[in-house]
Amino acid sequence: MTSVFKGFSMGGFSDIFQASKDADPYKNADILPLPPSRRTWSKKIFLFFWLSTAINIAEWSGASTALAVGLTVGQAIAVNAISTIIICLALVINGHGGGKWNIPFAVINRTGWGIRGSWFALCSRIILSCCWYGVQGWYGGQMVKIMIGSIWPSFYNMKNTFGPGAGMKTNEFVSFIIFWTVSLPIFLLRPEQYRIPAIFSSVIVTIAAFAIFIWALAKEGNVGPLWRNPEEVYGIGRLRGSQLSWTMMRMISSGIGGWAGGILYQSDFSRYAVQPGDQMWGQIFIIPVCLFGSNILGIITTSCARGFYPDEPLLWRLYDLLEAIQKHSGPGARAAVFFASFAFFLSQICVNVVACGVVGGMDLAALLPRYINIRRGSFVIAIIGIAINPWKILNTANSFIAAISGFAVFLGPLTGIMITEYHIVRKRRIKLSHLFEPSSSSDYWFCHGLNWKAPVAWLLGVWPSLPGFCASVTPDRIQVSTTWVHVYYMSWLLGFFISGSMWLVLNTVWSPPGLGEVDEEEINDNDSDIKSPHAYESGGP
């Protein structure tokens, strides 16, 4: 018996939990350059993927936020158009590395931050993924509530067994758990297998969005009171002069900030492109249509609903609108409400699973590659997502929502460094083998795995927005001058350009090793595999 325990060493115990036999602390199958067999996303798949994720609850209600702070409909549309253009440009530019080299955001960042220094960027993304997984999951649970309520209307009036401090009702919690549970099996699929779900979800949600819009427009007969006179509906005077300008700037930054995480991790999905550049079709053509179109459909539908449901609160949240439709239209509307809620339920699953769970899983796979692959990491994100109690966050902690919404303060500088490093400093040329070599022989090892220039450039981009950020999160405790507030309104753009510029200056003065170089076998052969990643293709459990 003693000999058995002696044979079962700690090394043997840890081997059981390894992501794969050949995984080590700096690489596994899911973060190595993808072999051709795993690059399955064609131009068409990218189009469907963005349709299924960009038409969602948040985008539907986005323009109403701009109206609520005093902008007119025309101004809200202009703000949305500007932010959409910036988002699309950033997505295309930052997704190039993944399409060309087939590596994720976490690995590309090693060229600038260093092989160990890149862990900082990973931790930032992982924290955000956990928070948003819980919050977006709660929104998905609201759609589940509407689906169940359309079949059994008594579910809306289900007895609440929670106390007043719980921040939720029993039917909401049941719906959230159902959504959370249904989402879990999807993590068993690899991202290259998301093609069929993306196509199905995109078709269903597009039909549902236009059906709701056309129905509301036909029922009201015009675009509604919100479109004609929003300041009267919201009880806010019309903005003018500098106040108008800064409010528009604030909403532009808010729109970009909502996609700040998506911009940063674009390579996580562009790496699955069959050919480099395939991802651009979805980014250039479909994302502008989805983002801009969803906001327009949402604002007109909300305006129409204000006209024919004047006694209801403003129905800018889609699940509130669907519940009101069933309430006022009677039993005949139940089938239509179910279909619409089911379509957006599918869309919310895509958003939550892909943009939060899988992305966080990839980051965890790069942080602890020996023990975590994408699948395991996604489950970890899901567990933490429910552990943060999203119902309390959304109902009792508005400052926390302001904090994660304002996280663009930290992501903008990261993006500025990443884009400048890849496109300007490195000129899109990388030594792939050096990205996975944790020693001084690697061009990306710098000083013990950290490039000191990265935190310096990042901090210089972050600090100007910090006073305004702190004031927005805790307005009752921290008061700052209007100047700092205005600086915060430009946070993503300002941080992006400051950190990007400083990165260029620092690398001009202290030139990094290996500029313009690639491994010899990679020249004109993008399908080559470094250190035989095919050996990792099974990926383990």
Long-range contacts (C-beta under 8 A, 24 or more apart in sequence): 14-371, 17-371, 18-370, 18-371, 18-540, 19-365, 19-369, 19-370, 19-371, 19-372, 19-373, 19-376, 19-539, 19-540, 20-373, 20-536, 20-538, 20-539, 20-540, 21-540, 22-535, 22-536, 23-369, 23-370, 23-371, 23-373, 23-536, 23-540, 24-369, 24-370, 25-368, 25-369, 25-370, 25-438, 26-115, 26-369, 26-436, 26-438, 27-369, 27-436, 28-365, 28-369, 28-370, 28-373, 28-536, 28-539, 28-540, 29-373, 29-533, 29-536, 29-537, 29-538, 29-539, 29-540, 30-362, 30-365, 30-369, 30-373, 30-374, 30-539, 31-103, 31-104, 31-106, 31-107, 31-362, 31-365, 31-366, 31-369, 32-103, 32-436, 32-529, 32-530, 32-531, 32-533, 32-536, 33-101, 33-102, 33-103, 33-271, 33-432, 33-529, 33-530, 33-533, 34-102, 34-103, 34-271, 34-272, 34-533, 35-529, 35-533, 35-534, 35-537, 36-527, 37-534, 37-537, 38-190, 38-192, 38-272, 38-537, 39-102, 39-192, 39-271, 39-272, 39-273, 39-274, 40-192, 40-193, 40-195, 40-272, 40-274, 41-192, 41-195, 41-269, 41-272, 41-273, 41-274, 41-278, 41-279, 42-273, 42-274, 42-278, 43-278, 43-281, 43-282, 45-195, 45-198, 45-199, 46-273, 46-278, 46-279, 46-281, 46-282, 46-283, 46-286, 47-202, 47-281, 47-282, 47-285, 47-286, 48-195, 48-198, 48-199, 48-202, 48-203, 49-194, 49-198, 49-202, 49-269, 49-282, 49-354, 50-282, 50-283, 50-286, 50-287, 50-290, 51-198, 51-202, 51-203, 51-205, 51-206, 51-286, 51-290, 52-197, 52-198, 52-199, 52-201, 52-202, 52-205, 52-346, 52-347, 52-350, 53-347, 53-350, 53-351, 53-354, 53-355, 54-286, 54-287, 54-290, 54-291, 54-294, 55-202, 55-205, 55-206, 55-209, 55-290, 55-293, 55-294, 55-347, 56-205, 56-294, 56-344, 56-347, 56-348, 56-350, 56-351, 57-139, 57-142, 57-143, 57-317, 57-318, 57-319, 57-344, 57-347, 57-348, 58-136, 58-139, 58-258, 58-351, 59-290, 59-291, 59-294, 59-295, 59-298, 60-209, 60-294, 60-295, 60-297, 60-298, 60-318, 61-298, 61-302, 61-316, 61-317, 61-318, 62-255, 62-258, 62-294, 62-295, 62-298, 63-295, 63-296, 63-298, 63-299, 64-298, 64-299, 64-302, 64-314, 64-316, 65-251, 65-254, 66-251, 67-226, 67-230, 67-234, 67-299, 68-234, 68-236, 69-236, 69-247, 69-250, 69-251, 70-231, 70-234, 70-236, 70-237, 70-238, 70-239, 70-247, 71-230, 71-239, 71-244, 71-247, 71-248, 71-251, 72-230, 72-231, 72-238, 73-226, 73-227, 73-230, 73-299, 75-244, 75-248, 76-251, 76-295, 76-299, 77-295, 77-296, 78-248, 79-248, 79-251, 79-252, 79-255, 80-255, 80-291, 80-292, 80-295, 81-292, 82-252, 83-251, 83-252, 83-253, 83-254, 83-255, 83-256, 84-255, 84-287, 84-288, 84-291, 84-292, 85-288, 86-252, 86-256, 86-493, 87-255, 87-256, 87-259, 87-263, 87-287, 87-291, 88-283, 88-284, 88-287, 88-288, 90-256, 90-259, 90-263, 90-415, 90-419, 91-259, 91-262, 91-263, 91-266, 91-283, 91-287, 92-280, 92-283, 92-284, 93-419, 93-423, 94-263, 94-264, 94-266, 94-267, 94-415, 94-418, 94-419, 95-266, 95-267, 95-269, 95-270, 95-279, 95-280, 95-283, 96-270, 96-422, 96-423, 96-428, 97-267, 97-270, 97-422, 97-428, 97-430, 98-266, 98-267, 98-268, 98-269, 98-270, 98-271, 98-273, 98-279, 99-267, 99-270, 99-271, 99-273, 99-276, 99-277, 99-278, 99-279, 99-280, 100-276, 100-428, 100-526, 101-271, 101-430, 101-432, 101-526, 102-271, 102-526, 103-267, 103-271, 103-432, 103-435, 104-265, 104-267, 104-268, 104-271, 104-362, 104-366, 105-264, 105-265, 105-266, 105-267, 105-268, 105-362, 105-363, 105-418, 106-362, 106-363, 106-365, 106-366, 106-367, 107-366, 107-435, 107-436, 108-267, 108-418, 108-422, 108-430, 109-418, 110-435, 110-444, 111-421, 111-422, 111-426, 111-430, 111-435, 111-444, 112-417, 112-418, 112-421, 112-422, 112-425, 112-451, 112-454, 112-503, 113-417, 113-450, 113-451, 113-454, 114-444, 114-445, 114-446, 114-447, 114-449, 114-450, 114-451, 114-454, 115-435, 115-437, 115-438, 115-442, 115-444, 115-445, 115-449, 116-438, 116-448, 116-449, 116-450, 117-446, 117-449, 117-450, 117-451, 117-454, 117-455, 118-366, 119-367, 120-454, 120-455, 121-414, 122-363, 122-364, 122-366, 122-367, 123-367, 124-410, 124-411, 124-414, 125-261, 125-264, 125-265, 125-359, 125-360, 125-363, 126-360, 126-363, 126-364, 126-367, 126-381, 128-261, 128-404, 128-407, 128-411, 129-261, 129-356, 129-357, 129-359, 129-360, 129-363, 129-381, 130-360, 130-381, 130-384, 130-385, 130-388, 131-385, 131-388, 131-393, 131-404, 132-261, 132-355, 132-356, 132-404, 133-352, 133-356, 133-357, 133-360, 133-381, 133-382, 133-384, 133-385, 134-384, 134-385, 134-386, 134-387, 134-388, 134-389, 134-390, 134-393, 135-390, 135-393, 135-394, 135-401, 135-404, 136-348, 136-351, 136-352, 136-355, 136-356, 137-176, 137-179, 137-180, 137-183, 137-352, 137-385, 137-386, 137-390, 138-176, 138-390, 138-391, 138-394, 139-319, 139-348, 140-176, 140-179, 140-183, 140-345, 140-348, 140-349, 140-352, 141-172, 141-173, 141-175, 141-176, 141-177, 141-178, 141-179, 141-180, 142-172, 142-175, 142-317, 142-319, 143-179, 143-319, 143-341, 143-342, 143-344, 143-345, 143-348, 144-175, 144-176, 144-178, 144-179, 144-341, 144-345, 145-171, 145-172, 145-175, 145-319, 146-319, 146-322, 146-323, 146-326, 146-337, 146-338, 146-341, 147-338, 147-341, 147-342, 147-345, 148-175, 149-323, 149-326, 150-326, 150-334, 150-335, 150-337, 150-338, 150-341, 151-334, 151-338, 153-326, 153-334, 156-323, 166-391, 166-392, 167-389, 167-391, 167-392, 167-394, 167-395, 167-396, 168-391, 168-392, 168-395, 172-391, 173-391, 176-390, 176-391, 179-345, 179-348, 179-349, 180-382, 180-385, 180-386, 182-349, 183-349, 183-352, 183-353, 183-357, 183-382, 184-379, 184-382, 186-349, 186-353, 187-353, 187-357, 187-358, 187-361, 187-375, 187-378, 187-379, 187-382, 188-375, 190-374, 190-375, 190-539, 191-269, 191-272, 191-354, 191-358, 191-374, 192-272, 194-354, 197-350, 198-350, 200-346, 201-346, 201-347, 201-349, 201-350, 204-342, 204-343, 204-346, 205-343, 205-344, 205-346, 205-347, 207-343, 208-339, 208-340, 208-343, 208-344, 209-294, 209-297, 209-343, 210-297, 211-336, 211-339, 211-340, 212-297, 212-301, 212-318, 212-321, 212-340, 213-297, 213-300, 213-301, 215-336, 216-300, 216-301, 216-304, 216-305, 217-300, 217-301, 217-304, 219-304, 219-308, 220-303, 220-304, 220-305, 220-307, 220-308, 222-304, 222-307, 223-300, 223-303, 223-304, 224-300, 224-302, 224-303, 224-304, 224-305, 224-306, 224-307, 225-303, 225-306, 225-307, 226-299, 226-302, 226-303, 226-306, 226-314, 227-299, 227-300, 227-303, 233-306, 233-314, 234-314, 246-486, 246-489, 249-486, 249-489, 249-490, 250-489, 253-408, 253-489, 253-490, 253-491, 253-492, 253-493, 254-405, 256-408, 256-492, 256-493, 257-405, 257-406, 257-407, 257-408, 257-411, 257-491, 257-492, 258-405, 260-407, 260-408, 260-411, 260-412, 260-415, 260-492, 261-355, 261-359, 261-407, 261-411, 262-355, 263-411, 263-415, 264-411, 264-414, 264-415, 264-418, 265-359, 265-362, 265-363, 268-358, 268-359, 268-362, 269-354, 276-526, 318-344, 319-344, 353-378, 356-381, 356-385, 357-381, 357-382, 357-385, 373-539, 373-540, 375-539, 375-541, 376-541, 399-473, 399-474, 402-472, 402-473, 403-473, 406-469, 406-472, 406-473, 406-488, 406-491, 408-491, 408-492, 408-495, 409-462, 409-465, 409-466, 409-469, 409-488, 409-491, 409-492, 409-495, 410-462, 410-495, 411-492, 412-461, 412-491, 412-492, 412-493, 412-494, 412-495, 412-496, 412-499, 413-457, 413-458, 413-460, 413-461, 413-462, 413-495, 413-496, 413-498, 413-499, 414-458, 414-499, 415-496, 416-457, 416-461, 416-495, 416-496, 416-497, 416-498, 416-499, 416-500, 416-501, 416-503, 417-454, 417-457, 417-458, 417-461, 417-499, 417-500, 417-503, 419-496, 419-500, 420-499, 420-500, 420-501, 420-503, 420-504, 421-503, 421-507, 424-504, 425-503, 425-504, 425-507, 425-512, 425-515, 426-515, 426-516, 427-515, 427-516, 429-516, 429-517, 429-518, 430-518, 431-514, 431-517, 431-518, 431-519, 432-518, 432-519, 432-522, 432-530, 433-519, 433-530, 433-531, 434-514, 434-519, 436-530, 436-531, 443-512, 443-513, 443-514, 443-517, 444-514, 446-512, 451-512, 453-503, 453-506, 453-507, 453-510, 454-503, 456-502, 456-506, 457-499, 457-502, 457-503, 457-506, 458-499, 460-498, 460-499, 460-502, 461-494, 461-495, 461-496, 461-498, 461-499, 461-500, 461-502, 462-495, 462-499, 464-494, 464-495, 464-498, 465-490, 465-491, 465-494, 465-495
